Amino acid sequence: MASTNCGWCGVLTHMIPSSQDPIRVPNPAGYGDPVFMSTFQCSNEHCSRYSIGYTTSRSQYLSREQFIVMPMEWEPANVRRPNFPDVPDRISETASEAHACLSVGAARGAVALARAVVEATAKEKSITAGSLMQKIDEMANQGIIRELTKETAHAIRDGGNEIAHGDIANDPMPLEDATAIVEFMDSLLEEVFQHPAKLDRLRQSHQNRKNP
């Protein structure tokens, strides 16, 4: 059985294949190897919904047994939307959307949203003057972010600038680069919002134990 995060329920589960061999269809791009696809049922008892698993192969025929051990893509795709509970709502929602874009391969969308998160973070800290570069530098000057995090934020800014300025006719954004930029965004949110909130909760818990 194939394993994946079900696109319906999001749970990592075994996908139960149909009893039939996969169907061979032309590649929708109009060129390249043909596509083999079949239906699968989620084995999560709280879901049990059906998805389509598909892959490409030069073969004229694939048996069910050959098909289910091959790397596959899935429809519906599993869309990842992590929560950022210690981050202000509007920033948290935008960061979650960046992850959702990344999970469906929308690299440009993920990078553009990550850049927006950096700028919104500066504004949340009352840094509103100047360009995004200046806002990032000012966050570092005020001790809101470390020097390494400043470099990280500039990496996100650089990655998003081409998209933000409409230069989308240049080389495509590799998914690996978009993944790194979204991870940088997560690090920024951890340092500015989440880690201080965790420390504050620990401090408050310690005070409560000392002074019940």
PyMOL commands that place a pseudoatom at each C-alpha (Angstrom):
pseudoatom trace, name=CA, resn=MET, resi=1, chain=A, elem=C, hetatm=0, pos=[0.000, 0.000, 0.000]
pseudoatom trace, name=CA, resn=ALA, resi=2, chain=A, elem=C, hetatm=0, pos=[1.108, 3.585, -0.711]
pseudoatom trace, name=CA, resn=SER, resi=3, chain=A, elem=C, hetatm=0, pos=[1.569, 5.990, 2.184]
pseudoatom trace, name=CA, resn=THR, resi=4, chain=A, elem=C, hetatm=0, pos=[1.005, 9.728, 2.074]
pseudoatom trace, name=CA, resn=ASN, resi=5, chain=A, elem=C, hetatm=0, pos=[-0.697, 12.555, 3.912]
pseudoatom trace, name=CA, resn=CYS, resi=6, chain=A, elem=C, hetatm=0, pos=[-4.288, 12.282, 2.768]
pseudoatom trace, name=CA, resn=GLY, resi=7, chain=A, elem=C, hetatm=0, pos=[-5.370, 15.385, 0.865]
pseudoatom trace, name=CA, resn=TRP, resi=8, chain=A, elem=C, hetatm=0, pos=[-8.774, 15.243, 2.592]
pseudoatom trace, name=CA, resn=CYS, resi=9, chain=A, elem=C, hetatm=0, pos=[-7.982, 14.636, 6.262]
pseudoatom trace, name=CA, resn=GLY, resi=10, chain=A, elem=C, hetatm=0, pos=[-4.268, 15.537, 6.324]
pseudoatom trace, name=CA, resn=VAL, resi=11, chain=A, elem=C, hetatm=0, pos=[-3.349, 12.370, 8.259]
pseudoatom trace, name=CA, resn=LEU, resi=12, chain=A, elem=C, hetatm=0, pos=[-0.303, 10.310, 7.243]
pseudoatom trace, name=CA, resn=THR, resi=13, chain=A, elem=C, hetatm=0, pos=[-2.005, 7.101, 6.265]
pseudoatom trace, name=CA, resn=HIS, resi=14, chain=A, elem=C, hetatm=0, pos=[-1.860, 4.045, 4.058]
pseudoatom trace, name=CA, resn=MET, resi=15, chain=A, elem=C, hetatm=0, pos=[-3.815, 4.561, 0.852]
pseudoatom trace, name=CA, resn=ILE, resi=16, chain=A, elem=C, hetatm=0, pos=[-5.679, 1.401, -0.132]
pseudoatom trace, name=CA, resn=PRO, resi=17, chain=A, elem=C, hetatm=0, pos=[-5.496, 0.893, -3.923]
pseudoatom trace, name=CA, resn=SER, resi=18, chain=A, elem=C, hetatm=0, pos=[-8.424, -0.152, -6.040]
pseudoatom trace, name=CA, resn=SER, resi=19, chain=A, elem=C, hetatm=0, pos=[-8.489, -3.748, -7.204]
pseudoatom trace, name=CA, resn=GLN, resi=20, chain=A, elem=C, hetatm=0, pos=[-7.886, -2.808, -10.841]
pseudoatom trace, name=CA, resn=ASP, resi=21, chain=A, elem=C, hetatm=0, pos=[-4.652, -2.082, -12.684]
pseudoatom trace, name=CA, resn=PRO, resi=22, chain=A, elem=C, hetatm=0, pos=[-3.916, 1.621, -13.238]
pseudoatom trace, name=CA, resn=ILE, resi=23, chain=A, elem=C, hetatm=0, pos=[-5.179, 3.432, -16.320]
pseudoatom trace, name=CA, resn=ARG, resi=24, chain=A, elem=C, hetatm=0, pos=[-2.646, 4.736, -18.867]
pseudoatom trace, name=CA, resn=VAL, resi=25, chain=A, elem=C, hetatm=0, pos=[-3.453, 8.173, -20.316]
pseudoatom trace, name=CA, resn=PRO, resi=26, chain=A, elem=C, hetatm=0, pos=[-1.488, 10.701, -22.427]
pseudoatom trace, name=CA, resn=ASN, resi=27, chain=A, elem=C, hetatm=0, pos=[0.622, 13.224, -20.570]
pseudoatom trace, name=CA, resn=PRO, resi=28, chain=A, elem=C, hetatm=0, pos=[-1.566, 16.340, -20.144]
pseudoatom trace, name=CA, resn=ALA, resi=29, chain=A, elem=C, hetatm=0, pos=[1.394, 18.540, -21.097]
pseudoatom trace, name=CA, resn=GLY, resi=30, chain=A, elem=C, hetatm=0, pos=[1.150, 17.101, -24.610]
pseudoatom trace, name=CA, resn=TYR, resi=31, chain=A, elem=C, hetatm=0, pos=[4.654, 15.646, -24.465]
pseudoatom trace, name=CA, resn=GLY, resi=32, chain=A, elem=C, hetatm=0, pos=[6.696, 13.399, -22.193]
pseudoatom trace, name=CA, resn=ASP, resi=33, chain=A, elem=C, hetatm=0, pos=[5.985, 9.992, -20.736]
pseudoatom trace, name=CA, resn=PRO, resi=34, chain=A, elem=C, hetatm=0, pos=[2.377, 8.847, -20.362]
pseudoatom trace, name=CA, resn=VAL, resi=35, chain=A, elem=C, hetatm=0, pos=[0.626, 9.027, -17.010]
pseudoatom trace, name=CA, resn=PHE, resi=36, chain=A, elem=C, hetatm=0, pos=[-0.659, 6.056, -15.029]
pseudoatom trace, name=CA, resn=MET, resi=37, chain=A, elem=C, hetatm=0, pos=[-3.380, 6.736, -12.474]
pseudoatom trace, name=CA, resn=SER, resi=38, chain=A, elem=C, hetatm=0, pos=[-5.717, 4.891, -10.160]
pseudoatom trace, name=CA, resn=THR, resi=39, chain=A, elem=C, hetatm=0, pos=[-8.057, 5.458, -7.230]
pseudoatom trace, name=CA, resn=PHE, resi=40, chain=A, elem=C, hetatm=0, pos=[-7.037, 4.937, -3.598]
pseudoatom trace, name=CA, resn=GLN, resi=41, chain=A, elem=C, hetatm=0, pos=[-9.068, 5.002, -0.385]
pseudoatom trace, name=CA, resn=CYS, resi=42, chain=A, elem=C, hetatm=0, pos=[-7.765, 6.606, 2.803]
pseudoatom trace, name=CA, resn=SER, resi=43, chain=A, elem=C, hetatm=0, pos=[-7.406, 3.984, 5.537]
pseudoatom trace, name=CA, resn=ASN, resi=44, chain=A, elem=C, hetatm=0, pos=[-8.107, 6.528, 8.304]
pseudoatom trace, name=CA, resn=GLU, resi=45, chain=A, elem=C, hetatm=0, pos=[-11.450, 5.337, 9.688]
pseudoatom trace, name=CA, resn=HIS, resi=46, chain=A, elem=C, hetatm=0, pos=[-12.517, 8.940, 10.278]
pseudoatom trace, name=CA, resn=CYS, resi=47, chain=A, elem=C, hetatm=0, pos=[-11.990, 9.788, 6.600]
pseudoatom trace, name=CA, resn=SER, resi=48, chain=A, elem=C, hetatm=0, pos=[-12.216, 6.834, 4.148]
pseudoatom trace, name=CA, resn=ARG, resi=49, chain=A, elem=C, hetatm=0, pos=[-12.439, 9.221, 1.187]
pseudoatom trace, name=CA, resn=TYR, resi=50, chain=A, elem=C, hetatm=0, pos=[-10.984, 8.549, -2.237]
pseudoatom trace, name=CA, resn=SER, resi=51, chain=A, elem=C, hetatm=0, pos=[-7.987, 10.170, -3.906]
pseudoatom trace, name=CA, resn=ILE, resi=52, chain=A, elem=C, hetatm=0, pos=[-6.238, 9.788, -7.259]
pseudoatom trace, name=CA, resn=GLY, resi=53, chain=A, elem=C, hetatm=0, pos=[-2.644, 8.601, -7.268]
pseudoatom trace, name=CA, resn=TYR, resi=54, chain=A, elem=C, hetatm=0, pos=[-0.655, 9.106, -10.456]
pseudoatom trace, name=CA, resn=THR, resi=55, chain=A, elem=C, hetatm=0, pos=[2.851, 8.821, -11.867]
pseudoatom trace, name=CA, resn=THR, resi=56, chain=A, elem=C, hetatm=0, pos=[4.629, 8.800, -15.224]
pseudoatom trace, name=CA, resn=SER, resi=57, chain=A, elem=C, hetatm=0, pos=[6.310, 5.810, -16.847]
pseudoatom trace, name=CA, resn=ARG, resi=58, chain=A, elem=C, hetatm=0, pos=[7.648, 4.860, -20.258]
pseudoatom trace, name=CA, resn=SER, resi=59, chain=A, elem=C, hetatm=0, pos=[6.053, 1.439, -19.896]
pseudoatom trace, name=CA, resn=GLN, resi=60, chain=A, elem=C, hetatm=0, pos=[3.127, 0.422, -22.037]
pseudoatom trace, name=CA, resn=TYR, resi=61, chain=A, elem=C, hetatm=0, pos=[1.575, -1.344, -19.089]
pseudoatom trace, name=CA, resn=LEU, resi=62, chain=A, elem=C, hetatm=0, pos=[1.913, -1.324, -15.287]
pseudoatom trace, name=CA, resn=SER, resi=63, chain=A, elem=C, hetatm=0, pos=[0.339, -3.899, -13.035]
pseudoatom trace, name=CA, resn=ARG, resi=64, chain=A, elem=C, hetatm=0, pos=[-1.319, -2.845, -9.810]
pseudoatom trace, name=CA, resn=GLU, resi=65, chain=A, elem=C, hetatm=0, pos=[1.606, -4.318, -7.867]
pseudoatom trace, name=CA, resn=GLN, resi=66, chain=A, elem=C, hetatm=0, pos=[4.194, -2.389, -9.924]
pseudoatom trace, name=CA, resn=PHE, resi=67, chain=A, elem=C, hetatm=0, pos=[2.204, 0.831, -9.711]
pseudoatom trace, name=CA, resn=ILE, resi=68, chain=A, elem=C, hetatm=0, pos=[1.684, 1.033, -5.955]
pseudoatom trace, name=CA, resn=VAL, resi=69, chain=A, elem=C, hetatm=0, pos=[5.421, 0.924, -5.137]
pseudoatom trace, name=CA, resn=MET, resi=70, chain=A, elem=C, hetatm=0, pos=[6.270, 3.833, -7.471]
pseudoatom trace, name=CA, resn=PRO, resi=71, chain=A, elem=C, hetatm=0, pos=[6.639, 7.463, -6.267]
pseudoatom trace, name=CA, resn=MET, resi=72, chain=A, elem=C, hetatm=0, pos=[3.301, 9.167, -6.805]
pseudoatom trace, name=CA, resn=GLU, resi=73, chain=A, elem=C, hetatm=0, pos=[1.607, 12.524, -6.793]
pseudoatom trace, name=CA, resn=TRP, resi=74, chain=A, elem=C, hetatm=0, pos=[-1.885, 12.903, -5.407]
pseudoatom trace, name=CA, resn=GLU, resi=75, chain=A, elem=C, hetatm=0, pos=[-5.147, 14.661, -6.082]
pseudoatom trace, name=CA, resn=PRO, resi=76, chain=A, elem=C, hetatm=0, pos=[-6.369, 16.267, -3.963]
pseudoatom trace, name=CA, resn=ALA, resi=77, chain=A, elem=C, hetatm=0, pos=[-2.951, 17.373, -2.750]
pseudoatom trace, name=CA, resn=ASN, resi=78, chain=A, elem=C, hetatm=0, pos=[-2.317, 17.641, 0.962]
pseudoatom trace, name=CA, resn=VAL, resi=79, chain=A, elem=C, hetatm=0, pos=[-2.182, 21.363, 1.748]
pseudoatom trace, name=CA, resn=ARG, resi=80, chain=A, elem=C, hetatm=0, pos=[-0.031, 22.163, 4.767]
pseudoatom trace, name=CA, resn=ARG, resi=81, chain=A, elem=C, hetatm=0, pos=[-1.274, 25.073, 6.893]
pseudoatom trace, name=CA, resn=PRO, resi=82, chain=A, elem=C, hetatm=0, pos=[0.710, 25.176, 10.164]
pseudoatom trace, name=CA, resn=ASN, resi=83, chain=A, elem=C, hetatm=0, pos=[-0.481, 27.317, 13.041]
pseudoatom trace, name=CA, resn=PHE, resi=84, chain=A, elem=C, hetatm=0, pos=[1.609, 30.064, 14.644]
pseudoatom trace, name=CA, resn=PRO, resi=85, chain=A, elem=C, hetatm=0, pos=[-0.266, 30.536, 17.929]
pseudoatom trace, name=CA, resn=ASP, resi=86, chain=A, elem=C, hetatm=0, pos=[2.026, 33.194, 19.442]
pseudoatom trace, name=CA, resn=VAL, resi=87, chain=A, elem=C, hetatm=0, pos=[2.118, 35.319, 16.290]
pseudoatom trace, name=CA, resn=PRO, resi=88, chain=A, elem=C, hetatm=0, pos=[-0.411, 38.139, 15.635]
pseudoatom trace, name=CA, resn=ASP, resi=89, chain=A, elem=C, hetatm=0, pos=[-3.339, 36.805, 13.637]
pseudoatom trace, name=CA, resn=ARG, resi=90, chain=A, elem=C, hetatm=0, pos=[-2.811, 38.657, 10.364]
pseudoatom trace, name=CA, resn=ILE, resi=91, chain=A, elem=C, hetatm=0, pos=[0.867, 37.675, 10.259]
pseudoatom trace, name=CA, resn=SER, resi=92, chain=A, elem=C, hetatm=0, pos=[0.138, 34.103, 11.334]
pseudoatom trace, name=CA, resn=GLU, resi=93, chain=A, elem=C, hetatm=0, pos=[-2.499, 33.682, 8.622]
pseudoatom trace, name=CA, resn=THR, resi=94, chain=A, elem=C, hetatm=0, pos=[-0.156, 35.007, 5.936]
pseudoatom trace, name=CA, resn=ALA, resi=95, chain=A, elem=C, hetatm=0, pos=[2.665, 32.707, 7.090]
pseudoatom trace, name=CA, resn=SER, resi=96, chain=A, elem=C, hetatm=0, pos=[0.261, 29.759, 7.021]
pseudoatom trace, name=CA, resn=GLU, resi=97, chain=A, elem=C, hetatm=0, pos=[-0.746, 30.679, 3.454]
pseudoatom trace, name=CA, resn=ALA, resi=98, chain=A, elem=C, hetatm=0, pos=[2.940, 30.731, 2.459]
pseudoatom trace, name=CA, resn=HIS, resi=99, chain=A, elem=C, hetatm=0, pos=[3.220, 27.122, 3.643]
pseudoatom trace, name=CA, resn=ALA, resi=100, chain=A, elem=C, hetatm=0, pos=[0.020, 26.223, 1.784]
pseudoatom trace, name=CA, resn=CYS, resi=101, chain=A, elem=C, hetatm=0, pos=[1.454, 27.634, -1.442]
pseudoatom trace, name=CA, resn=LEU, resi=102, chain=A, elem=C, hetatm=0, pos=[4.669, 25.712, -0.905]
pseudoatom trace, name=CA, resn=SER, resi=103, chain=A, elem=C, hetatm=0, pos=[2.850, 22.436, -0.292]
pseudoatom trace, name=CA, resn=VAL, resi=104, chain=A, elem=C, hetatm=0, pos=[1.168, 22.608, -3.740]
pseudoatom trace, name=CA, resn=GLY, resi=105, chain=A, elem=C, hetatm=0, pos=[4.323, 23.720, -5.556]
pseudoatom trace, name=CA, resn=ALA, resi=106, chain=A, elem=C, hetatm=0, pos=[3.382, 27.407, -5.908]
pseudoatom trace, name=CA, resn=ALA, resi=107, chain=A, elem=C, hetatm=0, pos=[6.932, 28.614, -5.263]
pseudoatom trace, name=CA, resn=ARG, resi=108, chain=A, elem=C, hetatm=0, pos=[6.438, 32.248, -6.326]
pseudoatom trace, name=CA, resn=GLY, resi=109, chain=A, elem=C, hetatm=0, pos=[3.336, 32.616, -4.179]
pseudoatom trace, name=CA, resn=ALA, resi=110, chain=A, elem=C, hetatm=0, pos=[5.145, 31.172, -1.159]
pseudoatom trace, name=CA, resn=VAL, resi=111, chain=A, elem=C, hetatm=0, pos=[8.078, 33.569, -1.544]
pseudoatom trace, name=CA, resn=ALA, resi=112, chain=A, elem=C, hetatm=0, pos=[5.885, 36.627, -2.088]
pseudoatom trace, name=CA, resn=LEU, resi=113, chain=A, elem=C, hetatm=0, pos=[3.917, 35.839, 1.068]
pseudoatom trace, name=CA, resn=ALA, resi=114, chain=A, elem=C, hetatm=0, pos=[7.093, 35.184, 3.075]
pseudoatom trace, name=CA, resn=ARG, resi=115, chain=A, elem=C, hetatm=0, pos=[8.328, 38.630, 2.057]
pseudoatom trace, name=CA, resn=ALA, resi=116, chain=A, elem=C, hetatm=0, pos=[5.015, 40.131, 3.172]
pseudoatom trace, name=CA, resn=VAL, resi=117, chain=A, elem=C, hetatm=0, pos=[5.434, 38.400, 6.548]
pseudoatom trace, name=CA, resn=VAL, resi=118, chain=A, elem=C, hetatm=0, pos=[8.840, 40.041, 7.045]
pseudoatom trace, name=CA, resn=GLU, resi=119, chain=A, elem=C, hetatm=0, pos=[7.438, 43.502, 6.320]
pseudoatom trace, name=CA, resn=ALA, resi=120, chain=A, elem=C, hetatm=0, pos=[4.362, 42.946, 8.501]
pseudoatom trace, name=CA, resn=THR, resi=121, chain=A, elem=C, hetatm=0, pos=[6.621, 41.799, 11.345]
pseudoatom trace, name=CA, resn=ALA, resi=122, chain=A, elem=C, hetatm=0, pos=[8.579, 45.058, 11.192]
pseudoatom trace, name=CA, resn=LYS, resi=123, chain=A, elem=C, hetatm=0, pos=[5.369, 47.083, 11.192]
pseudoatom trace, name=CA, resn=GLU, resi=124, chain=A, elem=C, hetatm=0, pos=[4.062, 45.083, 14.154]
pseudoatom trace, name=CA, resn=LYS, resi=125, chain=A, elem=C, hetatm=0, pos=[7.149, 46.286, 16.031]
pseudoatom trace, name=CA, resn=SER, resi=126, chain=A, elem=C, hetatm=0, pos=[6.316, 49.911, 15.053]
pseudoatom trace, name=CA, resn=ILE, resi=127, chain=A, elem=C, hetatm=0, pos=[9.027, 50.098, 12.403]
pseudoatom trace, name=CA, resn=THR, resi=128, chain=A, elem=C, hetatm=0, pos=[7.232, 51.680, 9.466]
pseudoatom trace, name=CA, resn=ALA, resi=129, chain=A, elem=C, hetatm=0, pos=[9.665, 54.132, 7.867]
pseudoatom trace, name=CA, resn=GLY, resi=130, chain=A, elem=C, hetatm=0, pos=[11.872, 53.425, 4.881]
pseudoatom trace, name=CA, resn=SER, resi=131, chain=A, elem=C, hetatm=0, pos=[12.273, 50.498, 2.540]
pseudoatom trace, name=CA, resn=LEU, resi=132, chain=A, elem=C, hetatm=0, pos=[12.011, 46.886, 3.599]
pseudoatom trace, name=CA, resn=MET, resi=133, chain=A, elem=C, hetatm=0, pos=[15.812, 46.731, 3.695]
pseudoatom trace, name=CA, resn=GLN, resi=134, chain=A, elem=C, hetatm=0, pos=[15.853, 49.652, 6.126]
pseudoatom trace, name=CA, resn=LYS, resi=135, chain=A, elem=C, hetatm=0, pos=[13.077, 48.111, 8.233]
pseudoatom trace, name=CA, resn=ILE, resi=136, chain=A, elem=C, hetatm=0, pos=[15.056, 44.883, 8.593]
pseudoatom trace, name=CA, resn=ASP, resi=137, chain=A, elem=C, hetatm=0, pos=[18.212, 46.759, 9.549]
pseudoatom trace, name=CA, resn=GLU, resi=138, chain=A, elem=C, hetatm=0, pos=[16.251, 48.791, 12.106]
pseudoatom trace, name=CA, resn=MET, resi=139, chain=A, elem=C, hetatm=0, pos=[14.857, 45.632, 13.715]
pseudoatom trace, name=CA, resn=ALA, resi=140, chain=A, elem=C, hetatm=0, pos=[18.457, 44.503, 14.185]
pseudoatom trace, name=CA, resn=ASN, resi=141, chain=A, elem=C, hetatm=0, pos=[19.516, 47.932, 15.495]
pseudoatom trace, name=CA, resn=GLN, resi=142, chain=A, elem=C, hetatm=0, pos=[16.762, 47.800, 18.116]
pseudoatom trace, name=CA, resn=GLY, resi=143, chain=A, elem=C, hetatm=0, pos=[17.746, 44.290, 19.209]
pseudoatom trace, name=CA, resn=ILE, resi=144, chain=A, elem=C, hetatm=0, pos=[14.475, 42.748, 17.988]
pseudoatom trace, name=CA, resn=ILE, resi=145, chain=A, elem=C, hetatm=0, pos=[16.408, 40.296, 15.812]
pseudoatom trace, name=CA, resn=ARG, resi=146, chain=A, elem=C, hetatm=0, pos=[19.981, 39.004, 15.902]
pseudoatom trace, name=CA, resn=GLU, resi=147, chain=A, elem=C, hetatm=0, pos=[22.551, 39.683, 13.199]
pseudoatom trace, name=CA, resn=LEU, resi=148, chain=A, elem=C, hetatm=0, pos=[22.107, 36.176, 11.771]
pseudoatom trace, name=CA, resn=THR, resi=149, chain=A, elem=C, hetatm=0, pos=[18.341, 36.652, 11.665]
pseudoatom trace, name=CA, resn=LYS, resi=150, chain=A, elem=C, hetatm=0, pos=[18.864, 39.989, 9.905]
pseudoatom trace, name=CA, resn=GLU, resi=151, chain=A, elem=C, hetatm=0, pos=[20.796, 38.176, 7.179]
pseudoatom trace, name=CA, resn=THR, resi=152, chain=A, elem=C, hetatm=0, pos=[17.986, 35.623, 6.995]
pseudoatom trace, name=CA, resn=ALA, resi=153, chain=A, elem=C, hetatm=0, pos=[15.376, 38.350, 6.624]
pseudoatom trace, name=CA, resn=HIS, resi=154, chain=A, elem=C, hetatm=0, pos=[17.402, 39.964, 3.841]
pseudoatom trace, name=CA, resn=ALA, resi=155, chain=A, elem=C, hetatm=0, pos=[17.512, 36.593, 2.070]
pseudoatom trace, name=CA, resn=ILE, resi=156, chain=A, elem=C, hetatm=0, pos=[13.704, 36.511, 2.139]
pseudoatom trace, name=CA, resn=ARG, resi=157, chain=A, elem=C, hetatm=0, pos=[13.572, 40.115, 0.915]
pseudoatom trace, name=CA, resn=ASP, resi=158, chain=A, elem=C, hetatm=0, pos=[15.957, 39.365, -1.959]
pseudoatom trace, name=CA, resn=GLY, resi=159, chain=A, elem=C, hetatm=0, pos=[13.966, 36.279, -2.940]
pseudoatom trace, name=CA, resn=GLY, resi=160, chain=A, elem=C, hetatm=0, pos=[10.702, 38.187, -2.931]
pseudoatom trace, name=CA, resn=ASN, resi=161, chain=A, elem=C, hetatm=0, pos=[11.898, 41.353, -4.645]
pseudoatom trace, name=CA, resn=GLU, resi=162, chain=A, elem=C, hetatm=0, pos=[11.762, 39.995, -8.197]
pseudoatom trace, name=CA, resn=ILE, resi=163, chain=A, elem=C, hetatm=0, pos=[8.227, 38.749, -7.664]
pseudoatom trace, name=CA, resn=ALA, resi=164, chain=A, elem=C, hetatm=0, pos=[7.069, 41.856, -5.793]
pseudoatom trace, name=CA, resn=HIS, resi=165, chain=A, elem=C, hetatm=0, pos=[8.442, 44.108, -8.560]
pseudoatom trace, name=CA, resn=GLY, resi=166, chain=A, elem=C, hetatm=0, pos=[6.858, 42.130, -11.371]
pseudoatom trace, name=CA, resn=ASP, resi=167, chain=A, elem=C, hetatm=0, pos=[10.048, 40.569, -12.741]
pseudoatom trace, name=CA, resn=ILE, resi=168, chain=A, elem=C, hetatm=0, pos=[8.385, 37.197, -13.184]
pseudoatom trace, name=CA, resn=ALA, resi=169, chain=A, elem=C, hetatm=0, pos=[9.703, 36.628, -16.707]
pseudoatom trace, name=CA, resn=ASN, resi=170, chain=A, elem=C, hetatm=0, pos=[13.155, 35.758, -15.372]
pseudoatom trace, name=CA, resn=ASP, resi=171, chain=A, elem=C, hetatm=0, pos=[14.271, 32.251, -14.392]
pseudoatom trace, name=CA, resn=PRO, resi=172, chain=A, elem=C, hetatm=0, pos=[11.589, 30.299, -12.492]
pseudoatom trace, name=CA, resn=MET, resi=173, chain=A, elem=C, hetatm=0, pos=[11.811, 30.103, -8.712]
pseudoatom trace, name=CA, resn=PRO, resi=174, chain=A, elem=C, hetatm=0, pos=[13.130, 26.625, -7.803]
pseudoatom trace, name=CA, resn=LEU, resi=175, chain=A, elem=C, hetatm=0, pos=[10.982, 24.870, -5.228]
pseudoatom trace, name=CA, resn=GLU, resi=176, chain=A, elem=C, hetatm=0, pos=[14.110, 24.152, -3.163]
pseudoatom trace, name=CA, resn=ASP, resi=177, chain=A, elem=C, hetatm=0, pos=[14.842, 27.887, -2.930]
pseudoatom trace, name=CA, resn=ALA, resi=178, chain=A, elem=C, hetatm=0, pos=[11.239, 28.645, -1.973]
pseudoatom trace, name=CA, resn=THR, resi=179, chain=A, elem=C, hetatm=0, pos=[11.403, 25.956, 0.714]
pseudoatom trace, name=CA, resn=ALA, resi=180, chain=A, elem=C, hetatm=0, pos=[14.532, 27.538, 2.204]
pseudoatom trace, name=CA, resn=ILE, resi=181, chain=A, elem=C, hetatm=0, pos=[12.936, 30.996, 2.168]
pseudoatom trace, name=CA, resn=VAL, resi=182, chain=A, elem=C, hetatm=0, pos=[9.797, 29.764, 3.949]
pseudoatom trace, name=CA, resn=GLU, resi=183, chain=A, elem=C, hetatm=0, pos=[12.023, 28.050, 6.544]
pseudoatom trace, name=CA, resn=PHE, resi=184, chain=A, elem=C, hetatm=0, pos=[13.820, 31.384, 7.004]
pseudoatom trace, name=CA, resn=MET, resi=185, chain=A, elem=C, hetatm=0, pos=[10.417, 33.001, 7.559]
pseudoatom trace, name=CA, resn=ASP, resi=186, chain=A, elem=C, hetatm=0, pos=[9.630, 30.436, 10.248]
pseudoatom trace, name=CA, resn=SER, resi=187, chain=A, elem=C, hetatm=0, pos=[12.941, 31.237, 11.976]
pseudoatom trace, name=CA, resn=LEU, resi=188, chain=A, elem=C, hetatm=0, pos=[12.118, 34.941, 11.973]
pseudoatom trace, name=CA, resn=LEU, resi=189, chain=A, elem=C, hetatm=0, pos=[8.700, 34.349, 13.537]
pseudoatom trace, name=CA, resn=GLU, resi=190, chain=A, elem=C, hetatm=0, pos=[10.246, 32.034, 16.118]
pseudoatom trace, name=CA, resn=GLU, resi=191, chain=A, elem=C, hetatm=0, pos=[12.756, 34.674, 17.204]
pseudoatom trace, name=CA, resn=VAL, resi=192, chain=A, elem=C, hetatm=0, pos=[10.455, 37.714, 17.179]
pseudoatom trace, name=CA, resn=PHE, resi=193, chain=A, elem=C, hetatm=0, pos=[7.240, 36.239, 18.560]
pseudoatom trace, name=CA, resn=GLN, resi=194, chain=A, elem=C, hetatm=0, pos=[7.237, 32.581, 19.546]
pseudoatom trace, name=CA, resn=HIS, resi=195, chain=A, elem=C, hetatm=0, pos=[10.432, 32.212, 21.574]
pseudoatom trace, name=CA, resn=PRO, resi=196, chain=A, elem=C, hetatm=0, pos=[9.782, 35.341, 23.699]
pseudoatom trace, name=CA, resn=ALA, resi=197, chain=A, elem=C, hetatm=0, pos=[6.228, 34.139, 24.349]
pseudoatom trace, name=CA, resn=LYS, resi=198, chain=A, elem=C, hetatm=0, pos=[7.514, 30.732, 25.508]
pseudoatom trace, name=CA, resn=LEU, resi=199, chain=A, elem=C, hetatm=0, pos=[10.040, 32.382, 27.818]
pseudoatom trace, name=CA, resn=ASP, resi=200, chain=A, elem=C, hetatm=0, pos=[7.366, 34.661, 29.222]
pseudoatom trace, name=CA, resn=ARG, resi=201, chain=A, elem=C, hetatm=0, pos=[5.149, 31.681, 30.000]
pseudoatom trace, name=CA, resn=LEU, resi=202, chain=A, elem=C, hetatm=0, pos=[8.048, 29.916, 31.735]
pseudoatom trace, name=CA, resn=ARG, resi=203, chain=A, elem=C, hetatm=0, pos=[8.824, 33.055, 33.762]
pseudoatom trace, name=CA, resn=GLN, resi=204, chain=A, elem=C, hetatm=0, pos=[5.182, 33.444, 34.752]
pseudoatom trace, name=CA, resn=SER, resi=205, chain=A, elem=C, hetatm=0, pos=[4.936, 29.783, 35.717]
pseudoatom trace, name=CA, resn=HIS, resi=206, chain=A, elem=C, hetatm=0, pos=[8.058, 30.106, 37.903]
pseudoatom trace, name=CA, resn=GLN, resi=207, chain=A, elem=C, hetatm=0, pos=[6.660, 33.189, 39.622]
pseudoatom trace, name=CA, resn=ASN, resi=208, chain=A, elem=C, hetatm=0, pos=[3.380, 31.429, 40.264]
pseudoatom trace, name=CA, resn=ARG, resi=209, chain=A, elem=C, hetatm=0, pos=[5.218, 28.536, 41.917]
pseudoatom trace, name=CA, resn=LYS, resi=210, chain=A, elem=C, hetatm=0, pos=[7.287, 30.913, 44.087]
pseudoatom trace, name=CA, resn=ASN, resi=211, chain=A, elem=C, hetatm=0, pos=[4.317, 33.037, 45.088]
pseudoatom trace, name=CA, resn=PRO, resi=212, chain=A, elem=C, hetatm=0, pos=[1.233, 30.793, 45.038]
for i in range(1, 212): cmd.bond("trace and resi %d" % i, "trace and resi %d" % (i + 1))
show_as sticks, trace
zoom trace
